[in-house]
């Protein structure tokens, strides 16, 4: 059973920074992609950033230039460095691991809360 454990959330003032971590119970190279999603109250879950096995990354337009996704293979950990945080970044942030099997298989962490105050 794959487990993903997020950490690093908290309360920060607008303009501040946080780094989220997602520790996997198995090699992150087992997955085709590792992604960060977020869900704000009353809103749908949205993709924030992703990194594929080959290392390419992608970001939501709303976080480009402010957030950086990275990985540390030896620790089976994926990070999300969040800078210049805005109040609208407040959400529950989830780590996701994707397997390109048929059907697709997704694994999710329990989420870590990020609250940005004005």
SEFI-582271 format. One record per residue (C-alpha): residue in one letter; residue number from 1; x negated, y negated, z negated. Coordinates in Angstrom, 2 decimals, always signed. Layout:
BEGIN
PT resn resi       u       v       w
PT    A  NUM       X       Y       Z
...
//
This chain:
BEGIN
PT resn resi       u       v       w
PT    X    1   +0.00   +0.00   +0.00
PT    X    2   -1.52   -3.30   +1.10
PT    X    3   -1.47   -6.09   -1.44
PT    X    4   -2.06   -9.76   -0.82
PT    X    5   -2.62  -12.01   -3.82
PT    X    6   -2.54  -15.78   -3.43
PT    X    7   -4.05  -18.25   -5.84
PT    X    8   -5.15  -21.85   -5.99
PT    X    9   -1.84  -23.67   -5.92
PT    X   10   -1.01  -26.46   -8.30
PT    X   11   -0.02  -30.06   -8.75
PT    X   12   -2.06  -32.71   -6.96
PT    X   13   -1.62  -36.35   -6.09
PT    X   14   -1.11  -37.46   -2.53
PT    X   15   -4.45  -37.75   -0.79
PT    X   16   -5.96  -35.00   -2.88
PT    X   17   -7.19  -31.54   -1.96
PT    X   18   -6.55  -27.94   -2.87
PT    X   19   -7.99  -24.66   -1.69
PT    X   20   -5.73  -21.65   -1.54
PT    X   21   -7.10  -18.13   -1.59
PT    X   22   -5.55  -14.89   -0.39
PT    X   23   -7.26  -11.73   -1.57
PT    X   24   -6.37   -8.54   +0.30
PT    X   25   -6.56   -5.06   -1.18
PT    X   26   -8.16   -3.77   +2.00
PT    X   27  -10.48   -5.05   +4.69
PT    X   28   -9.01   -8.09   +6.39
PT    X   29  -10.44   -6.75   +9.65
PT    X   30   -7.74   -4.10   +9.37
PT    X   31   -5.31   -6.77  +10.50
PT    X   32   -4.88   -8.44  +13.85
PT    X   33   -4.21  -11.78  +12.20
PT    X   34   -4.12  -13.44   +8.80
PT    X   35   -1.79  -16.38   +8.40
PT    X   36   -0.55  -18.93   +5.92
PT    X   37   +3.11  -19.84   +5.86
PT    X   38   +5.00  -22.27   +3.67
PT    X   39   +8.58  -22.77   +2.64
PT    X   40   +9.95  -25.94   +1.12
PT    X   41  +13.28  -25.97   -0.74
PT    X   42  +16.18  -25.89   +1.69
PT    X   43  +13.91  -25.36   +4.69
PT    X   44  +12.89  -22.41   +6.78
PT    X   45   +9.55  -20.73   +6.33
PT    X   46   +7.04  -22.17   +8.78
PT    X   47   +3.65  -21.09  +10.04
PT    X   48   +0.90  -23.37   +8.77
PT    X   49   -2.31  -21.77  +10.02
PT    X   50   -3.61  -18.49  +11.35
PT    X   51   -6.87  -16.74  +12.12
PT    X   52   -7.16  -13.73  +14.38
PT    X   53   -9.61  -10.88  +14.13
PT    X   54  -11.90  -12.50  +16.68
PT    X   55  -12.06  -15.68  +14.65
PT    X   56   -9.90  -18.05  +16.66
PT    X   57   -7.66  -20.28  +14.61
PT    X   58   -4.42  -22.14  +15.15
PT    X   59   -2.56  -24.76  +13.16
PT    X   60   +0.83  -26.37  +12.91
PT    X   61   +0.77  -29.87  +14.38
PT    X   62   +1.71  -31.31  +11.00
PT    X   63   -1.52  -30.07   +9.37
PT    X   64   -4.05  -30.33  +12.18
PT    X   65   -7.12  -32.25  +11.10
PT    X   66   -6.21  -31.87   +7.41
PT    X   67   -6.09  -28.10   +6.78
PT    X   68   -8.71  -25.49   +7.59
PT    X   69   -8.25  -21.74   +7.52
PT    X   70  -11.31  -19.57   +6.98
PT    X   71  -12.24  -16.11   +5.77
PT    X   72  -14.89  -14.39   +3.72
PT    X   73  -15.05  -10.86   +5.02
PT    X   74  -17.17   -9.45   +2.22
PT    X   75  -14.51  -10.51   -0.28
PT    X   76  -11.53   -9.59   +1.91
PT    X   77  -10.31  -13.11   +1.32
PT    X   78   -8.76  -15.78   +3.48
PT    X   79   -8.74  -19.42   +2.46
PT    X   80   -6.72  -22.48   +3.26
PT    X   81   -8.55  -25.71   +2.55
PT    X   82   -6.00  -28.50   +2.32
PT    X   83   -7.21  -32.09   +2.41
PT    X   84   -5.41  -35.42   +2.54
PT    X   85   -2.34  -33.79   +1.08
PT    X   86   +1.02  -35.44   +1.58
PT    X   87   +4.22  -35.23   -0.43
PT    X   88   +5.77  -33.35   +2.49
PT    X   89   +3.19  -30.58   +2.07
PT    X   90   +4.99  -29.56   -1.12
PT    X   91   +6.11  -25.96   -0.70
PT    X   92   +5.61  -22.37   -1.70
PT    X   93   +2.66  -21.11   +0.33
PT    X   94   +2.54  -17.48   +1.41
PT    X   95   -0.26  -15.37   +2.79
PT    X   96   +0.63  -13.00   +5.62
PT    X   97   -1.22  -10.15   +7.28
PT    X   98   -0.10   -8.92  +10.68
PT    X   99   -0.64   -5.57  +12.35
PT    X  100   +0.05   -5.34  +16.08
PT    X  101   +1.65   -1.94  +15.83
PT    X  102   +4.99   -0.86  +17.29
PT    X  103   +6.96   -2.11  +15.56
PT    X  104   +4.97   -5.03  +14.19
PT    X  105   +4.06   -4.72  +10.53
PT    X  106   +3.84   -7.75   +8.25
PT    X  107   +2.52   -7.85   +4.73
PT    X  108   +3.28  -10.77   +2.41
PT    X  109   +1.92  -12.11   -0.79
PT    X  110   +4.05  -13.39   -3.63
PT    X  111   +3.36  -17.05   -2.86
PT    X  112   +1.62  -19.88   -4.66
PT    X  113   +3.28  -23.21   -5.36
PT    X  114   +1.76  -26.44   -4.08
PT    X  115   +3.28  -29.65   -5.36
PT    X  116   +2.06  -33.02   -4.11
PT    X  117   +3.13  -36.06   -6.08
PT    X  118   +3.29  -39.62   -4.77
//
